[in-house]
Amino acid sequence: MQDVEAVKANLDEAAVEQVRVISLKEIQDIVADELTVFKQYFRESMRSPVGLLDKVTQYVLRQKGKKIRPTLVLLSAKVCGGVTDVSYRAAALVELLHTATLVHDDVVDEAERRRGLFSINALWKNKIAVLLGDFLLSRGLLLSLDHQDYQLLHIVSDSVRRMSEGELLQIEKARRLDIDEETYFRIISDKTASLIAACTACGAYSATRDQDAIDRMREVGENLGLAFQIRDDLFDYGAVDVGKPLGIDLQEKKLTLPLIYALRTTEPGDRKRIMKIVRKKKKTRDDVRAVARFVEENGGLAYARAKMVTYTDEARRDLATFPPTPARDAMMDLTDFIVLRKK
């Protein structure tokens, strides 16, 4: 298990560079066999007799994502008693839902690439992309209904509701530019943490009926999700491109935690100057650099990093209430991975 005390003591990128974080592959090795079985479940759940649809889904299957969400489902199941057939269905359900939202997001954002490859809408246009997303969502629903996994369906459906509400709230606030820290956390809790919490809750439910254990594991996922999103938001102010274009949140007028904190603690004149840049429809590289410099000089980056570590600490405390096993240790390592990941 990795020691992140150096990061907690000095929460800047230089400190992060000095600590070796365990790789995601090392964490996933604990459920390597289970992930192989999951991939077969996932592949089978996407099959269709319609030639065009099968062609598009095969393209989706060739894209290599990190598989963090099914990993969380399977690790949570192992921590709470063991992986079952329900665990595999839960992992497939979550991944189907996640893939559907990514396909629909690319349509909404008019994105042409996803993980370095052409997006579905770029290759087959919006209509087919939207229908593919609908197909994936329906397959996830049927996978649960066919096996009477009603509780899994309830957990994931609630996550879908929260994700939609969080996205719409963020759009509303981007128009008004009046987001505060409380609203920011409500948005990322709904948009990101809700699905991570659904992963850990579904994993726990697939292995036990102990409601206290399920609730604790759900909290683990919620806190991991919050920390994950804060780390993602910090990439917007990084020195190198990590796959997420630098300054993309600023370009889209999304006020994230580093900037929210810096604006709250600065002088009115500086706040007015920075908000003038934020309101611009098109920002230059100099604009992005100016905002990034302002955020760093006014403690926004350090504050966000400290909050991120606070949430991973909460996740670790909840994990510590479960019996020590390799799976629990792997989830502990995952908290370090979130804080120290480079992309």
N, C-alpha and C positions, 0 to 999 in steps of 0.2 A: 504494500500500500504506500502511495506516495505521500511525502511530507510537504505541505504547502505553507508551512509557517513563514517561510521566507517571503512568500507572496503577501501574506497577511501583514507582515511587519513593514513591508515597503511595496505598496501597491502601485508599481509603475512597470512599464514594459521592460525596462532593464532588469528588474528583479525577476520578471516572468521568464526572461531569456535564460536565467541561471538555473532554473529548475526543470529537470527532465520529467515531462508528463508521460504517463503510460499511454501507449497507443490504443486506439479504439479496437484494433485487431486483437491485441492482447486481452482486452476486456471481453470481446466477443468469443474468444477461444473457450471460455467457460460454457458457452452454449453453442459451440460450433456444430455439433451433431444435430442439435435441435433446430438450428437455423437452416440446415440442409433439408430437414423434413418440412419446415415452414415454407421454403421456396417451392417445394412441390405442391403444397396446399395452395399457395398463392398463384402459381402457374395454372393449376387446374381450375381455380375459381374464375380465371379470366378467359377461359376457352369459349369460343362461339362458332356456330355453324355458318355464320355470315362471313364470307371471305374477306371483305374490306375491313370489318371489325377485327377479325383475327390477325390481319396484317398489321393493323395499327397497334394492337395489344402486344404483338411480338416485338415491335419497335420499342414499346415501353419497357418490356422485360429485359431488353438488351442494355438499358441504361442502368449504370451501376451507382446506386445511391448508397448512403452509409448504413441504411437499415437500422438506425438507432431505435426507432419505435418498436419494431418487432423484437429487437434485442431487449428492450425494457420490459415488454410483456413476458418474455421467456425467463429473464432473470428474476422478475418479481414472482413469477410462478414458482421458480426453484426456491426462492427465499421462503415462500409461504407453504411449502410442502412438496412440490414436485410438478413437473410439466405433464399435462394430460392432453387428450384430444381437444378438450375445450380450450386449452392454452393455444394450440395451433390455430384453431378457428378464430380466437380472439386476435392473434397476431395478424392473420390474414384480413380480418375485418378492419382493423386499424390501418393496415397498409393500403387496402383498397380505398378507404376513406381519404387517407392522406394523399394518395396518388390522384384521386378525383379532384381534390381541392387544388393541387398543383396545376393540373390541366386547366381547370377553370380560372385560376389566378393568371395564368399566362394569356388567356383570352382577354381578361379584364385589363391587364397591364400592357397588352399588345406586345408581349415579349417574344422575341424571335429565337432565343436560345434558353436552354435549361441544362445546367451542369456541362456546359461546353458543347452540347449537341443542339440541333435544331428542335424547337418546340413542336408539339403536335399541330398547333394552329399555323405555324410557319410552313409546315409540309402539306397539311391537308385542309387548311383554312378553318375559320372559326366554327362553322356549323358542325363539322365532323368532330372537332375538339370538344364542343359543348355536349354533343351526343355521347362521345366516349366517356366524359366525366359522369354523365347520367347513368350510363351502363355500369361503370365501376361502382358507383354508389348503390345501384339496385342489386348488383351481385353481392355486395357486402350485406345488405339487408336480407336477401334470400338465404345467404349462408347461415345467418343467425336464426332466421325463422324456420328453415328446414330442419334445424336441430334443436329448436325450442330454447335457444339461448337468449331468453327474453331479458335477463338482467344485463347481459353484455350489450344488447341492443339499446337498453335504457341508458347505460353509462355513456355509450358512444353518441347516441342521439342528443343527449344533453350537451356533449362536447361540441357537436355541430352547431347547435343553437348558440352556444357561447361564442364560438369562432365567428359566426355571422354577425352577431351583435357587436363584437369587438372590432371587426373590420369596418362596419358602418359607423361606429362611434369614432374611429380614427379618421375616416373620411370627413365626417362632420367637423371634427376639431381641426383638421388640416385646412378647411375652408375658413374657419373663424380665427385660427391661430391663438386660441385661448386655453391651451392644455396646461394643466398644473400636474404636480407629481402624483397626486391621488388619482387623477384621471389616467395618467400614463400607466400606472400599475393596474388599473382596472382593464385597460386596453390589452396589455401584454398578458395579463392573467387569462382573459377570454380568448385572445387570438392564438397564443402559443402554449401557455401552461395548461390550458384545459385539455388539450389532446395528449400531452405528456402524462397528465394526471389520469386520463382515461386509460392509457397504456398500463400504468402500474396498478390501477384499480382492477382492470380486466384480468391482468396476470394474477393478481392476488385472488380474485374471485374464482378463477379457473382451478385454483389449488386448495382453497379452503372456504368454509362458510362462516369463519370467525369474523364478524362484522368489525370488531375493533382492529384486527390485523388489516382488513381491507381498507378501513378508513386511514390508518397510519400509512399504508403504502400509497394511498391516494395523495396524502399530504407530501410524501416524498416526491412524487411526480410533479405536484404543483410547484414546490420549491425548486426542483431541478429545472422546470420549464421557465420560471421567472429568471433564474440565473442564466440559463441558456440564451434567452432573449436579450438580456442586458449585455452579455458578451457579444452577441450579434450586433447590437447597436454601437458598441465600442469600436467595431471594425470600421464603421463609417468615418472614424477619425484616425484610422491607422496610417502608417507610412507606406504600406505596400498593399497592392490589390490581392485580395484573398478569394476571389471568385465573385464576391459581392462588390459592385463598382463603388469606389470611394466617393463619399459625398452623396450617395443616391437618396438617402433619407432627406437630406437638406434640399436636394433638387425637387423632391416630391412634397416639400413643406411638412415633413413629419418631424415634430419636436420630440426628441427622445431624451432620456434621463440626463446625459452629460450636459446637453444644452439647456434643459429646463433648470437644472441646478445653477449653472453659470449665470443665466439670466436673472435668477432670483437673488443672487448675491452681489450683483454688480451695481455700478452707479447708473442712475436714470439715463444719462447721456450715452453711455456705452450700450445700454439695453436698446435704446432707440436706434443707434447706428446698426447694431446687429440685426434687429427686427426688420430694418429697411432692406437688408440683404436677403433675409429669409422670405420676405414678401415678393421678391423679384421672380418673375416667371422663369427666366433663364439665368442661371448663375455661372459665372466664369470660374476658371480654376483658381484665380486670385481670390474670388469671393469665398470659395470653399476653404481655401487655406486660411483666410482671415477669420472665418468662423471657427475653424479647428484650433487656431492659435488662441483665440478668445476663450474657448472652452477649456483648453489646457491651463492657461494662465489664471483662470478663475476657479480652478479646482473641480471642474466638472468631470474630468476623467477619473481622478482619484476617488471622488464621491461615488461614481457609478461602480467602480471596481470594488469599493468597500461594501456597497449594497449587494453586489453579486456574491461576494464571499459570505455575507450574512445569510443569504438564502441557501447556499451550499452547506453551510454549517447546520442550518435547521434540518436539511435533508439527512445529514450525517447523524444528527441526534435521534431522528426517528428510526433510521436504519439500525442504530446501535441497540434498539429495543428488541430486535429480532436475534435469534440464536446465530452465533458465528458459523458461517459456512463459506465455501469458495464463491458462491453466488452473491452472498451479502458483501464479501470483500470486493468483488468485481463492481458492485453498485457503488461502494465507497470510492473505488478508483474512478468511476464515472463522474463523480462530483469533482474530482481533481481535473479530469479531462475537460470538463465544461469550462472551468476557470482558466485553464492554461492552453486550450486549443488555439491553433493558428488559423483555422478556417472553418 
